[in-house]
């Protein structure tokens, strides 16, 4: 039996002084909590305390932790090969994974490019769109359209289509390429648009489409840019306008894919197929970094009939066999389970236990969709103070800006979810 690792005070001192954690200062670092093991929905700290994980490790651990089937898939693949280059070589885990992705994603997405991470898959999608337009003799279509308050990752191309003013990357504004940003959709998920309300969007396309290769967006759920859930009518309109103006539609399903919103993919809420789709995060159930960019036969053929003759990208760890093998088993677990019933049950409980918090004077808004619950505060949350409070309540929640949000593993039961939402309620009240 494996033993849990020990983390000494010296280790933590080194961590504090030398290790850069995500969006954390090294001169005034946020405290870190040493985790020594994880199982089910619980993270075990070095001091023996256990925390119910309300974050699914940033959307990824949909089946929880230490999943026997995923452990076995990793072990089986390790005994064959952990990695082999994908240039000129193929292998069963990658083939099986791509077959599954073509089968379960919206109809028409038939070509798969395997990538290292979500933000890399966005870079790949953007390069696909540029090569596509170039191959059509439309090299002037070199910019992108997108929505304000969006988030697509931290690499350069991905940053350039995140909100340039209110987003996390405004410091890089002078370095990044300039693209075209339309206002965030105003209608909530459950609301409908009238045609006249979409006139601004039509005008936006008329003014800028001749310069743009594609429109990139997070379908239905805007994630780290503000956790906003918008109307499917808006997504349907974007699909129509992209077709009308000879632009591709890129759907960033990295956070929303694999059931999180109550549909296998968020695009299904609008009944549309994008020209390019990015998936990641939950793809391996939180075990390995892996992502994919899917596109249509038409886009792929156009690119490959262009000047380069090939798609100009090729990550070293592309198609990593270990990650692909785990992803295959992860998708089997998801598709063979009652995932939709579990997500619906989580959604129902989140609505019951979080929406009443909207009556609090400190709360601006509460919204729930699928297995995502968001409490938007009127003021920024002190992350260090809030995390200390939540840890004392036995839950792991990491606020961001003015958002206290959770996306629990699908396996979380009613009692554990109640403890998680009760902790949020106690913090606010």
WOSUL-V278995 format. One record per residue. N is the residue number from 1. RES is the residue in one letter. SS is DSSP state (h for helix, s for strand, l for the rest). Layout:
n:N res:RES ss:SS
n:N res:RES ss:SS
This chain:
n:1 res:X ss:l
n:2 res:X ss:l
n:3 res:X ss:l
n:4 res:X ss:l
n:5 res:X ss:l
n:6 res:X ss:l
n:7 res:X ss:l
n:8 res:X ss:l
n:9 res:X ss:h
n:10 res:X ss:h
n:11 res:X ss:h
n:12 res:X ss:h
n:13 res:X ss:h
n:14 res:X ss:h
n:15 res:X ss:h
n:16 res:X ss:h
n:17 res:X ss:h
n:18 res:X ss:h
n:19 res:X ss:l
n:20 res:X ss:l
n:21 res:X ss:l
n:22 res:X ss:l
n:23 res:X ss:l
n:24 res:X ss:l
n:25 res:X ss:l
n:26 res:X ss:l
n:27 res:X ss:l
n:28 res:X ss:l
n:29 res:X ss:l
n:30 res:X ss:l
n:31 res:X ss:l
n:32 res:X ss:l
n:33 res:X ss:l
n:34 res:X ss:l
n:35 res:X ss:s
n:36 res:X ss:s
n:37 res:X ss:s
n:38 res:X ss:s
n:39 res:X ss:s
n:40 res:X ss:s
n:41 res:X ss:l
n:42 res:X ss:s
n:43 res:X ss:s
n:44 res:X ss:s
n:45 res:X ss:s
n:46 res:X ss:l
n:47 res:X ss:l
n:48 res:X ss:l
n:49 res:X ss:l
n:50 res:X ss:s
n:51 res:X ss:s
n:52 res:X ss:s
n:53 res:X ss:s
n:54 res:X ss:l
n:55 res:X ss:l
n:56 res:X ss:h
n:57 res:X ss:h
n:58 res:X ss:h
n:59 res:X ss:h
n:60 res:X ss:l
n:61 res:X ss:l
n:62 res:X ss:l
n:63 res:X ss:l
n:64 res:X ss:l
n:65 res:X ss:s
n:66 res:X ss:l
n:67 res:X ss:l
n:68 res:X ss:h
n:69 res:X ss:h
n:70 res:X ss:h
n:71 res:X ss:h
n:72 res:X ss:h
n:73 res:X ss:h
n:74 res:X ss:h
n:75 res:X ss:h
n:76 res:X ss:h
n:77 res:X ss:h
n:78 res:X ss:h
n:79 res:X ss:l
n:80 res:X ss:l
n:81 res:X ss:l
n:82 res:X ss:l
n:83 res:X ss:l
n:84 res:X ss:l
n:85 res:X ss:l
n:86 res:X ss:l
n:87 res:X ss:l
n:88 res:X ss:l
n:89 res:X ss:l
n:90 res:X ss:l
n:91 res:X ss:l
n:92 res:X ss:h
n:93 res:X ss:h
n:94 res:X ss:h
n:95 res:X ss:h
n:96 res:X ss:h
n:97 res:X ss:h
n:98 res:X ss:h
n:99 res:X ss:h
n:100 res:X ss:h
n:101 res:X ss:h
n:102 res:X ss:h
n:103 res:X ss:h
n:104 res:X ss:h
n:105 res:X ss:l
n:106 res:X ss:l
n:107 res:X ss:l
n:108 res:X ss:l
n:109 res:X ss:s
n:110 res:X ss:s
n:111 res:X ss:s
n:112 res:X ss:s
n:113 res:X ss:s
n:114 res:X ss:s
n:115 res:X ss:s
n:116 res:X ss:l
n:117 res:X ss:l
n:118 res:X ss:h
n:119 res:X ss:h
n:120 res:X ss:h
n:121 res:X ss:h
n:122 res:X ss:h
n:123 res:X ss:h
n:124 res:X ss:h
n:125 res:X ss:h
n:126 res:X ss:h
n:127 res:X ss:h
n:128 res:X ss:h
n:129 res:X ss:h
n:130 res:X ss:h
n:131 res:X ss:h
n:132 res:X ss:h
n:133 res:X ss:h
n:134 res:X ss:h
n:135 res:X ss:h
n:136 res:X ss:l
n:137 res:X ss:l
n:138 res:X ss:l
n:139 res:X ss:l
n:140 res:X ss:l
n:141 res:X ss:l
n:142 res:X ss:l
n:143 res:X ss:s
n:144 res:X ss:s
n:145 res:X ss:s
n:146 res:X ss:s
n:147 res:X ss:s
n:148 res:X ss:l
n:149 res:X ss:l
n:150 res:X ss:l
n:151 res:X ss:l
n:152 res:X ss:l
n:153 res:X ss:l
n:154 res:X ss:l
n:155 res:X ss:l
n:156 res:X ss:h
n:157 res:X ss:h
n:158 res:X ss:h
n:159 res:X ss:h
n:160 res:X ss:h
n:161 res:X ss:l
n:162 res:X ss:l
n:163 res:X ss:l
n:164 res:X ss:l
n:165 res:X ss:l
n:166 res:X ss:l
n:167 res:X ss:l
n:168 res:X ss:l
n:169 res:X ss:l
n:170 res:X ss:h
n:171 res:X ss:h
n:172 res:X ss:h
n:173 res:X ss:l
n:174 res:X ss:l
n:175 res:X ss:l
n:176 res:X ss:l
n:177 res:X ss:l
n:178 res:X ss:l
n:179 res:X ss:l
n:180 res:X ss:s
n:181 res:X ss:s
n:182 res:X ss:s
n:183 res:X ss:l
n:184 res:X ss:l
n:185 res:X ss:l
n:186 res:X ss:l
n:187 res:X ss:l
n:188 res:X ss:s
n:189 res:X ss:l
n:190 res:X ss:l
n:191 res:X ss:l
n:192 res:X ss:l
n:193 res:X ss:l
n:194 res:X ss:l
n:195 res:X ss:h
n:196 res:X ss:h
n:197 res:X ss:h
n:198 res:X ss:h
n:199 res:X ss:h
n:200 res:X ss:h
n:201 res:X ss:h
n:202 res:X ss:h
n:203 res:X ss:h
n:204 res:X ss:h
n:205 res:X ss:h
n:206 res:X ss:h
n:207 res:X ss:h
n:208 res:X ss:h
n:209 res:X ss:h
n:210 res:X ss:h
n:211 res:X ss:h
n:212 res:X ss:s
n:213 res:X ss:s
n:214 res:X ss:s
n:215 res:X ss:s
n:216 res:X ss:s
n:217 res:X ss:s
n:218 res:X ss:l
n:219 res:X ss:l
n:220 res:X ss:l
n:221 res:X ss:s
n:222 res:X ss:s
n:223 res:X ss:l
n:224 res:X ss:l
n:225 res:X ss:l
n:226 res:X ss:l
n:227 res:X ss:l
n:228 res:X ss:s
n:229 res:X ss:s
n:230 res:X ss:s
n:231 res:X ss:l
n:232 res:X ss:h
n:233 res:X ss:h
n:234 res:X ss:h
n:235 res:X ss:h
n:236 res:X ss:h
n:237 res:X ss:h
n:238 res:X ss:h
n:239 res:X ss:h
n:240 res:X ss:h
n:241 res:X ss:h
n:242 res:X ss:h
n:243 res:X ss:h
n:244 res:X ss:h
n:245 res:X ss:l
n:246 res:X ss:l
n:247 res:X ss:l
n:248 res:X ss:s
n:249 res:X ss:s
n:250 res:X ss:s
n:251 res:X ss:s
n:252 res:X ss:s
n:253 res:X ss:l
n:254 res:X ss:l
n:255 res:X ss:l
n:256 res:X ss:l
n:257 res:X ss:l
n:258 res:X ss:l
n:259 res:X ss:l
n:260 res:X ss:l
n:261 res:X ss:l
n:262 res:X ss:l
n:263 res:X ss:l
n:264 res:X ss:l
n:265 res:X ss:l
n:266 res:X ss:h
n:267 res:X ss:h
n:268 res:X ss:h
n:269 res:X ss:h
n:270 res:X ss:l
n:271 res:X ss:l
n:272 res:X ss:l
n:273 res:X ss:l
n:274 res:X ss:l
n:275 res:X ss:l
n:276 res:X ss:s
n:277 res:X ss:s
n:278 res:X ss:s
n:279 res:X ss:s
n:280 res:X ss:l
n:281 res:X ss:h
n:282 res:X ss:h
n:283 res:X ss:h
n:284 res:X ss:h
n:285 res:X ss:l
n:286 res:X ss:l
n:287 res:X ss:l
n:288 res:X ss:l
n:289 res:X ss:l
n:290 res:X ss:l
n:291 res:X ss:s
n:292 res:X ss:s
n:293 res:X ss:s
n:294 res:X ss:s
n:295 res:X ss:s
n:296 res:X ss:s
n:297 res:X ss:h
n:298 res:X ss:h
n:299 res:X ss:h
n:300 res:X ss:h
n:301 res:X ss:h
n:302 res:X ss:h
n:303 res:X ss:h
n:304 res:X ss:h
n:305 res:X ss:l
n:306 res:X ss:l
n:307 res:X ss:l
n:308 res:X ss:l
n:309 res:X ss:l
n:310 res:X ss:l
n:311 res:X ss:l
n:312 res:X ss:l
n:313 res:X ss:l
n:314 res:X ss:l
n:315 res:X ss:l
n:316 res:X ss:l
n:317 res:X ss:l
n:318 res:X ss:l
n:319 res:X ss:l
n:320 res:X ss:l
n:321 res:X ss:h
n:322 res:X ss:h
n:323 res:X ss:h
n:324 res:X ss:h
n:325 res:X ss:h
n:326 res:X ss:h
n:327 res:X ss:h
n:328 res:X ss:h
n:329 res:X ss:h
n:330 res:X ss:h
n:331 res:X ss:h
n:332 res:X ss:h
n:333 res:X ss:h
n:334 res:X ss:h
n:335 res:X ss:h
n:336 res:X ss:l
n:337 res:X ss:l
n:338 res:X ss:l
n:339 res:X ss:h
n:340 res:X ss:h
n:341 res:X ss:h
n:342 res:X ss:h
n:343 res:X ss:h
n:344 res:X ss:h
n:345 res:X ss:h
n:346 res:X ss:h
n:347 res:X ss:h
n:348 res:X ss:h
n:349 res:X ss:h
n:350 res:X ss:h
n:351 res:X ss:h
n:352 res:X ss:h
n:353 res:X ss:h
n:354 res:X ss:h
n:355 res:X ss:h
n:356 res:X ss:h
n:357 res:X ss:h
n:358 res:X ss:h
n:359 res:X ss:h
n:360 res:X ss:l
n:361 res:X ss:l
n:362 res:X ss:l
n:363 res:X ss:s
n:364 res:X ss:s
n:365 res:X ss:s
n:366 res:X ss:s
n:367 res:X ss:s
n:368 res:X ss:s
n:369 res:X ss:s
n:370 res:X ss:l
n:371 res:X ss:l
n:372 res:X ss:s
n:373 res:X ss:s
n:374 res:X ss:s
n:375 res:X ss:s
n:376 res:X ss:s
n:377 res:X ss:s
n:378 res:X ss:l
n:379 res:X ss:l
n:380 res:X ss:l
n:381 res:X ss:l
n:382 res:X ss:l
n:383 res:X ss:h
n:384 res:X ss:h
n:385 res:X ss:h
n:386 res:X ss:h
n:387 res:X ss:h
n:388 res:X ss:h
n:389 res:X ss:h
n:390 res:X ss:h
n:391 res:X ss:h
n:392 res:X ss:h
n:393 res:X ss:l
n:394 res:X ss:l
n:395 res:X ss:s
n:396 res:X ss:s
n:397 res:X ss:l
n:398 res:X ss:l
n:399 res:X ss:l
n:400 res:X ss:s
n:401 res:X ss:l
n:402 res:X ss:l
n:403 res:X ss:s
n:404 res:X ss:s
n:405 res:X ss:s
n:406 res:X ss:s
n:407 res:X ss:l
n:408 res:X ss:l
n:409 res:X ss:l
n:410 res:X ss:l
n:411 res:X ss:l
n:412 res:X ss:l
n:413 res:X ss:l
n:414 res:X ss:h
n:415 res:X ss:h
n:416 res:X ss:h
n:417 res:X ss:h
n:418 res:X ss:h
n:419 res:X ss:h
n:420 res:X ss:h
n:421 res:X ss:h
n:422 res:X ss:h
n:423 res:X ss:h
n:424 res:X ss:h
n:425 res:X ss:h
n:426 res:X ss:h
n:427 res:X ss:h
n:428 res:X ss:h
n:429 res:X ss:l
